[in-house]
Amino acid sequence: MSPIDIGMISVLAIIVLIYLGVYIPIALTTVSFVAIWLMRDNFDLAMNLLKIAVGDSAMEYTFATVPLFTFMGLIVSKAGLGSDIYEVMSSGFRRVKGGIGMATVGANAAFAAVTGSSIASASVFAKVSVPQMMSNGYNPRFAVGVVAGSSVLGMIIPPSAMLIIYSFVAEQSVGDMFLAGVFPGLLLAFAYIVAIWGMGRFFPNFVGGRCADDYEFMPWAEIASKLLPTLGLITVVLGGIYTGWLTPVEAGATGALVGLVIAMLRRSMSLNAFWQTLIETGHITATILFLITAASIYSRMLGLAGVPNELGDILENSQVGFVQLMVIYVIMMLFLGTLLDTASIILIVVPLFLPLIEPMGLSLIWFGIITVVGAEIGLLTPPLGISCFVIKATLDDDRISLKDVFMGSLPFAGVMLVVLILLISFPEISLAILK
């Protein structure tokens, strides 16, 4: 077999192995290692490339953003900031049809800016928001759908783990990726709120619920006490990066320190909880490092096989333009989203398409936002739908089935697709803050 044949077969083998349940980095590393060995018939070369991939990943300075932002997200989650944000948002929207759903979206957007994790958002708001909505007569499918849909904001609004992973794979600035994620994340949150308003207006039975006309707004002093810690943390992290006063690594360290101070002042963390947070941070960091290392050896294998160049020649000979390329890319991500998680999709498709995007003169920062948003749709689609599984497991309520979660999140997956089309059509939405 030619190197091209081996390279193409290896990509299919990786997808099959991951679908069969093999741990993602193991599948990427093993298949890539064997492919290089077969292509060059040189075991030592394959081993040396593996060593280089491990060394490059572990010694990358910007990799320090991963443990720092992970620690910050875990700390503020345990400090109860998510519940505080939800209470304030709920107070403001309760008199509107579907208002608690809108409050959940707003709270998720704010919470995402200090955690960067869709799974954390899904877990927190499944416990906080769903019981509130059901007690107010909301349709259970709508209640879990709102939480599932808005939880994906954690992977788009910075600091996002997926944006960090993409920045390593595409060799882009983590800070630029964070800033580029701000407007798309806010646009998606706004689109969700508009969609909820439309559902309440035209499909009231799907939404359910009742408006609380006699509900008293929260006093301004209480609003300030609940929101200031979160707003302060967001200002320190994103403001520091935007003004250039802090690098992403320094912003992560500062945010982690501020988050720890908030948790201590609120007395929401014991020494044992702090130790468990450190351990969990280590586990998540090791997992992401393993993913990045696997992606590095995978990219080298594709380069040796000449797969990206072959794909480029095929597209050039078939005269595929920008629109057709984006259609192919989005369809591929939507398909893979039904089988794989977001990180896997990024690691598999980005190295294949980067050599096709660069010659077109397109921004790789913009392409990263498109990739993350497109891959995130997979969090809401069966059979994988990680956010949906997390919500079901967190609720542990016999009245809500896994089918209810998937059906409830379907309209929000549709909204994400519309926003993705807008982001592709108008790249300035993602790049405006960088100009």
C-alpha positions as CSV (number, residue, x, y, z in Angstrom):
1,M,0.0,0.0,0.0
2,S,1.1,3.6,-0.7
3,P,1.6,6.1,2.1
4,I,-1.7,7.8,1.0
5,D,-3.6,4.5,1.4
6,I,-2.1,3.9,4.8
7,G,-2.9,7.4,5.9
8,M,-6.6,7.3,4.8
9,I,-7.1,3.9,6.3
10,S,-5.6,5.1,9.6
11,V,-8.1,7.9,9.8
12,L,-11.0,5.5,9.4
13,A,-9.3,3.1,11.9
14,I,-9.1,5.9,14.5
15,I,-12.8,6.7,14.1
16,V,-13.8,3.0,14.3
17,L,-11.7,2.4,17.4
18,I,-13.1,5.5,19.2
19,Y,-16.6,4.5,18.3
20,L,-15.9,1.0,19.7
21,G,-14.9,2.6,23.0
22,V,-11.1,2.8,22.8
23,Y,-9.8,5.8,24.8
24,I,-9.3,8.6,22.4
25,P,-5.6,9.3,22.9
26,I,-4.8,5.6,22.9
27,A,-6.6,5.2,19.5
28,L,-4.9,8.3,18.0
29,T,-1.4,7.4,19.3
30,T,-1.5,3.7,18.5
31,V,-2.9,3.9,15.0
32,S,-0.6,6.9,14.1
33,F,2.5,5.0,15.5
34,V,1.7,1.9,13.5
35,A,1.0,3.9,10.4
36,I,4.3,5.7,10.5
37,W,6.1,2.4,11.1
38,L,4.4,0.8,8.1
39,M,4.9,3.8,5.8
40,R,8.7,4.1,6.5
41,D,9.3,0.5,7.6
42,N,11.3,2.0,10.4
43,F,10.4,1.3,14.0
44,D,13.1,3.7,15.4
45,L,11.7,6.6,13.3
46,A,8.2,6.0,14.6
47,M,9.5,5.9,18.2
48,N,11.5,9.1,17.7
49,L,8.5,10.9,16.3
50,L,6.5,9.8,19.3
51,K,9.2,11.1,21.7
52,I,9.3,14.5,19.9
53,A,5.5,14.7,20.1
54,V,5.5,14.1,23.8
55,G,8.4,16.5,24.4
56,D,6.9,19.3,22.3
57,S,3.5,19.0,24.1
58,A,4.8,18.9,27.6
59,M,7.3,21.8,27.2
60,E,4.9,24.2,25.5
61,Y,4.7,27.3,27.7
62,T,1.1,28.2,26.9
63,F,0.0,24.7,28.0
64,A,0.1,26.1,31.5
65,T,-3.3,27.7,30.7
66,V,-4.9,24.3,31.0
67,P,-4.3,23.5,34.7
68,L,-4.8,27.2,35.7
69,F,-8.1,27.7,34.0
70,T,-9.3,24.2,35.0
71,F,-8.5,25.0,38.7
72,M,-10.2,28.3,38.5
73,G,-13.4,26.8,37.0
74,L,-13.5,24.0,39.7
75,I,-13.0,26.5,42.5
76,V,-15.7,29.0,41.4
77,S,-18.1,26.1,40.8
78,K,-17.6,24.8,44.4
79,A,-17.9,28.4,45.6
80,G,-21.6,28.5,44.5
81,L,-21.3,31.3,41.9
82,G,-23.5,29.4,39.5
83,S,-26.4,29.3,41.9
84,D,-26.0,33.0,42.7
85,I,-26.0,34.0,39.0
86,Y,-29.1,31.9,38.4
87,E,-31.0,33.5,41.3
88,V,-30.3,37.0,40.0
89,M,-31.2,36.1,36.4
90,S,-34.4,34.3,37.5
91,S,-35.5,37.3,39.5
92,G,-35.2,39.5,36.4
93,F,-37.0,37.2,33.9
94,R,-39.7,35.5,36.0
95,R,-42.5,37.7,34.7
96,V,-41.9,36.7,31.1
97,K,-43.3,33.6,29.4
98,G,-40.4,31.1,29.4
99,G,-38.6,33.5,31.7
100,I,-36.9,30.9,33.9
101,G,-35.6,29.3,30.7
102,M,-34.2,32.7,29.6
103,A,-32.7,33.1,33.1
104,T,-31.0,29.8,32.7
105,V,-29.4,30.8,29.4
106,G,-28.2,34.1,30.9
107,A,-26.8,32.4,34.0
108,N,-25.1,29.8,31.9
109,A,-23.4,32.4,29.7
110,A,-22.0,34.2,32.8
111,F,-21.0,30.9,34.4
112,A,-19.3,29.8,31.2
113,A,-17.0,32.9,31.5
114,V,-15.5,31.6,34.7
115,T,-15.6,27.9,34.2
116,G,-15.1,27.1,30.4
117,S,-16.8,23.7,30.8
118,S,-20.0,22.5,29.3
119,I,-20.1,19.5,31.6
120,A,-19.8,21.7,34.7
121,S,-22.6,23.9,33.4
122,A,-24.9,21.0,32.6
123,S,-24.3,19.5,36.1
124,V,-24.8,22.7,38.0
125,F,-27.9,24.0,36.2
126,A,-29.5,20.5,36.0
127,K,-29.7,20.6,39.8
128,V,-30.6,24.3,40.2
129,S,-32.8,25.2,37.2
130,V,-34.7,22.1,36.2
131,P,-36.4,21.6,39.6
132,Q,-37.4,25.3,39.6
133,M,-38.9,25.1,36.2
134,M,-40.8,22.0,36.9
135,S,-42.2,23.4,40.1
136,N,-43.5,26.3,38.1
137,G,-45.3,24.0,35.6
138,Y,-42.8,24.0,32.8
139,N,-42.8,21.2,30.3
140,P,-40.1,18.7,31.5
141,R,-38.7,18.4,28.0
142,F,-38.4,22.2,27.7
143,A,-36.7,22.4,31.1
144,V,-34.0,19.9,30.4
145,G,-33.6,21.1,26.8
146,V,-32.8,24.6,28.0
147,V,-30.2,23.4,30.3
148,A,-28.7,21.1,27.7
149,G,-28.7,23.7,25.0
150,S,-27.3,26.5,27.1
151,S,-24.6,24.3,28.7
152,V,-22.7,24.3,25.3
153,L,-21.9,28.0,26.0
154,G,-19.2,26.7,28.3
155,M,-17.2,25.5,25.4
156,I,-17.5,28.7,23.3
157,I,-17.3,31.6,25.8
158,P,-13.8,31.9,27.1
159,P,-11.9,30.5,28.9
160,S,-12.8,27.3,27.0
161,A,-10.9,24.0,27.1
162,M,-11.9,23.3,23.5
163,L,-10.5,26.7,22.3
164,I,-7.2,25.8,24.1
165,I,-7.1,22.4,22.4
166,Y,-7.7,24.0,19.0
167,S,-5.0,26.6,19.6
168,F,-2.4,23.9,20.2
169,V,-3.5,21.8,17.2
170,A,-3.6,24.8,14.8
171,E,-0.7,26.6,16.5
172,Q,-2.7,29.8,17.2
173,S,-2.6,32.2,20.1
174,V,-4.7,31.1,23.1
175,G,-5.4,34.7,23.9
176,D,-6.6,35.4,20.4
177,M,-8.9,32.4,20.5
178,F,-10.3,33.5,23.8
179,L,-11.1,37.0,22.5
180,A,-12.6,35.6,19.3
181,G,-15.0,33.4,21.3
182,V,-16.6,36.3,23.1
183,F,-19.0,37.7,20.4
184,P,-20.0,34.3,19.0
185,G,-20.8,33.1,22.5
186,L,-22.9,36.1,23.3
187,L,-24.6,35.8,19.9
188,L,-25.5,32.2,20.7
189,A,-26.8,33.1,24.1
190,F,-29.0,35.9,22.6
191,A,-30.2,33.5,19.9
192,Y,-31.3,31.1,22.6
193,I,-33.2,33.8,24.5
194,V,-35.0,34.9,21.2
195,A,-35.8,31.2,20.4
196,I,-37.3,30.7,23.9
197,W,-39.4,33.9,23.5
198,G,-40.6,32.5,20.1
199,M,-41.4,29.1,21.6
200,G,-43.4,30.8,24.4
201,R,-45.2,32.9,21.9
202,F,-46.0,30.3,19.2
203,F,-45.6,27.0,21.0
204,P,-46.8,27.7,24.5
205,N,-47.7,24.0,25.2
206,F,-44.1,22.9,24.6
207,V,-42.8,25.6,27.0
208,G,-45.5,25.4,29.6
209,G,-45.0,27.3,32.9
210,R,-46.7,30.3,34.3
211,C,-45.7,33.9,34.7
212,A,-45.2,35.0,38.3
213,D,-47.0,38.4,38.3
214,D,-46.7,38.7,42.1
215,Y,-43.0,37.9,42.2
216,E,-40.9,40.5,43.9
217,F,-37.6,41.6,42.3
218,M,-34.4,41.0,44.2
219,P,-33.1,44.1,46.1
220,W,-30.2,45.8,44.4
221,A,-27.9,45.2,47.3
222,E,-28.5,41.5,47.1
223,I,-28.0,41.5,43.3
224,A,-24.7,43.3,43.8
225,S,-23.5,40.9,46.5
226,K,-24.3,37.9,44.2
227,L,-22.9,39.3,40.9
228,L,-19.8,41.3,41.9
229,P,-17.6,38.3,42.6
230,T,-18.4,36.8,39.1
231,L,-18.1,40.2,37.3
232,G,-14.8,40.9,39.1
233,L,-13.4,37.5,38.1
234,I,-14.5,38.0,34.4
235,T,-13.0,41.5,34.4
236,V,-9.7,40.3,35.7
237,V,-9.3,37.4,33.3
238,L,-10.7,38.6,30.0
239,G,-10.0,42.3,30.7
240,G,-6.4,41.4,31.5
241,I,-6.0,39.5,28.2
242,Y,-7.9,42.1,26.1
243,T,-5.8,45.1,27.4
244,G,-2.5,43.2,27.1
245,W,-1.7,43.5,30.8
246,L,-1.8,39.8,31.2
247,T,-0.8,36.9,29.0
248,P,-3.3,34.0,28.9
249,V,-1.0,32.1,31.3
250,E,-0.8,35.0,33.7
251,A,-4.6,35.6,33.4
252,G,-5.2,31.9,34.3
253,A,-3.0,32.2,37.4
254,T,-4.6,35.5,38.5
255,G,-8.1,34.1,37.9
256,A,-7.3,30.9,39.9
257,L,-6.0,33.1,42.8
258,V,-9.0,35.4,42.7
259,G,-11.3,32.4,42.6
260,L,-9.6,30.8,45.6
261,V,-9.9,34.0,47.5
262,I,-13.6,34.2,46.7
263,A,-14.1,30.6,47.9
264,M,-12.2,31.3,51.1
265,L,-14.1,34.5,51.9
266,R,-17.4,32.7,51.4
267,R,-16.2,29.8,53.5
268,S,-17.5,27.4,50.9
269,M,-14.4,25.2,50.7
270,S,-12.8,22.9,53.3
271,L,-9.3,21.7,53.2
272,N,-10.5,18.3,52.0
273,A,-12.5,19.9,49.2
274,F,-9.5,22.0,48.3
275,W,-7.4,18.8,48.1
276,Q,-10.0,17.1,46.0
277,T,-10.1,20.1,43.6
278,L,-6.3,19.9,43.2
279,I,-6.6,16.2,42.4
280,E,-9.4,16.7,39.9
281,T,-7.4,19.5,38.3
282,G,-4.5,17.1,37.9
283,H,-6.7,14.4,36.3
284,I,-8.3,16.9,33.8
285,T,-4.9,18.4,32.9
286,A,-3.3,15.0,32.4
287,T,-6.2,14.0,30.1
288,I,-5.9,17.1,28.0
289,L,-2.1,16.8,27.8
290,F,-2.5,13.2,26.6
291,L,-5.0,14.4,24.0
292,I,-2.6,17.1,22.7
293,T,0.3,14.6,22.6
294,A,-1.8,12.2,20.6
295,A,-2.9,15.0,18.2
296,S,0.7,15.9,17.7
297,I,1.8,12.4,16.6
298,Y,-1.4,12.1,14.5
299,S,-0.6,15.4,12.6
300,R,2.9,14.1,11.9
301,M,1.5,10.9,10.5
302,L,-0.8,12.7,8.2
303,G,2.0,14.9,7.0
304,L,4.2,11.9,6.3
305,A,1.4,10.2,4.4
306,G,0.7,13.3,2.4
307,V,-3.1,13.1,3.1
308,P,-3.7,16.8,3.4
309,N,-1.9,17.5,0.1
310,E,-3.9,14.7,-1.5
311,L,-7.1,16.2,-0.3
312,G,-6.0,19.6,-1.5
313,D,-5.3,18.2,-5.0
314,I,-8.7,16.5,-5.1
315,L,-10.5,19.7,-4.1
316,E,-8.5,21.8,-6.6
317,N,-9.2,19.4,-9.4
318,S,-12.9,19.3,-8.6
319,Q,-12.9,23.1,-8.4
320,V,-14.5,23.1,-4.9
321,G,-15.0,26.7,-3.7
322,F,-15.3,28.2,-0.2
323,V,-19.0,27.5,0.1
324,Q,-18.7,23.9,-1.0
325,L,-15.8,23.3,1.3
326,M,-17.7,24.8,4.3
327,V,-20.7,22.6,3.5
328,I,-18.5,19.5,3.4
329,Y,-16.8,20.5,6.7
330,V,-20.0,21.2,8.5
331,I,-21.6,18.0,7.3
332,M,-18.6,16.0,8.4
333,M,-18.6,17.6,11.9
334,L,-22.4,17.0,12.3
335,F,-21.9,13.4,11.3
336,L,-18.9,12.9,13.7
337,G,-20.8,14.7,16.4
338,T,-23.3,11.8,16.5
339,L,-20.4,9.4,17.3
340,L,-17.6,11.3,19.0
341,D,-17.0,14.0,21.6
342,T,-15.9,17.6,20.7
343,A,-12.2,17.0,21.5
344,S,-12.1,14.0,19.3
345,I,-13.7,15.9,16.4
346,I,-11.2,18.7,16.7
347,L,-8.2,16.4,16.8
348,I,-9.3,14.4,13.8
349,V,-10.7,16.9,11.3
350,V,-8.6,20.0,12.0
351,P,-5.2,18.6,10.8
352,L,-7.0,17.4,7.7
353,F,-8.6,20.7,6.8
354,L,-6.0,23.2,7.9
355,P,-3.9,22.8,4.8
356,L,-7.0,23.4,2.7
357,I,-8.1,26.5,4.6
358,E,-4.7,28.3,4.7
359,P,-4.2,28.7,0.9
360,M,-7.6,30.4,0.7
361,G,-6.3,33.2,2.9
362,L,-8.9,32.5,5.6
363,S,-8.3,33.3,9.3
364,L,-7.4,30.2,11.3
365,I,-8.8,32.0,14.4
366,W,-12.2,32.3,12.7
367,F,-11.9,28.7,11.5
368,G,-11.3,27.6,15.1
369,I,-14.6,29.3,16.2
370,I,-16.4,27.5,13.4
371,T,-14.9,24.2,14.4
372,V,-15.8,24.5,18.1
373,V,-19.4,25.7,17.4
374,G,-19.9,23.0,14.8
375,A,-18.4,20.2,17.0
376,E,-20.4,21.4,20.0
377,I,-23.7,20.6,18.2
378,G,-22.7,17.0,18.8
379,L,-23.1,17.5,22.6
380,L,-26.9,17.7,22.0
381,T,-27.3,15.0,19.4
382,P,-27.8,11.2,19.9
383,P,-26.3,8.7,20.3
384,L,-23.4,10.3,22.2
385,G,-24.8,13.7,23.4
386,I,-22.5,14.0,26.4
387,S,-24.4,17.0,27.9
388,C,-27.7,15.1,27.7
389,F,-26.2,12.1,29.5
390,V,-24.8,14.3,32.2
391,I,-28.1,16.0,32.8
392,K,-30.0,12.7,32.9
393,A,-27.4,11.3,35.4
394,T,-27.4,14.5,37.5
395,L,-31.2,14.7,37.8
396,D,-31.8,11.0,38.5
397,D,-35.6,11.7,38.1
398,D,-37.8,8.8,36.8
399,R,-40.2,11.4,35.3
400,I,-37.5,12.5,32.8
401,S,-36.2,10.0,30.3
402,L,-33.1,10.2,28.2
403,K,-35.4,10.6,25.2
404,D,-37.0,13.7,26.9
405,V,-33.5,15.3,27.2
406,F,-32.6,14.6,23.6
407,M,-36.0,15.8,22.3
408,G,-35.9,18.9,24.5
409,S,-32.4,19.9,23.3
410,L,-33.3,19.4,19.6
411,P,-34.6,22.9,19.0
412,F,-31.5,24.4,20.6
413,A,-29.3,22.3,18.3
414,G,-31.2,23.9,15.4
415,V,-30.5,27.3,16.8
416,M,-26.8,26.4,17.0
417,L,-26.8,25.4,13.4
418,V,-28.4,28.8,12.4
419,V,-25.7,30.7,14.4
420,L,-23.0,28.5,12.8
421,I,-24.2,29.5,9.4
422,L,-24.1,33.2,10.4
423,L,-20.6,32.8,11.7
424,I,-19.5,31.2,8.5
425,S,-21.2,33.9,6.4
426,F,-19.9,36.9,8.5
427,P,-16.3,36.1,9.8
428,E,-16.2,39.6,11.3
429,I,-18.4,38.5,14.1
430,S,-15.6,36.4,15.4
431,L,-12.7,38.7,14.5
432,A,-14.2,42.1,15.4
433,I,-12.7,42.2,18.9
434,L,-9.2,41.4,17.5
435,K,-9.2,44.4,15.1
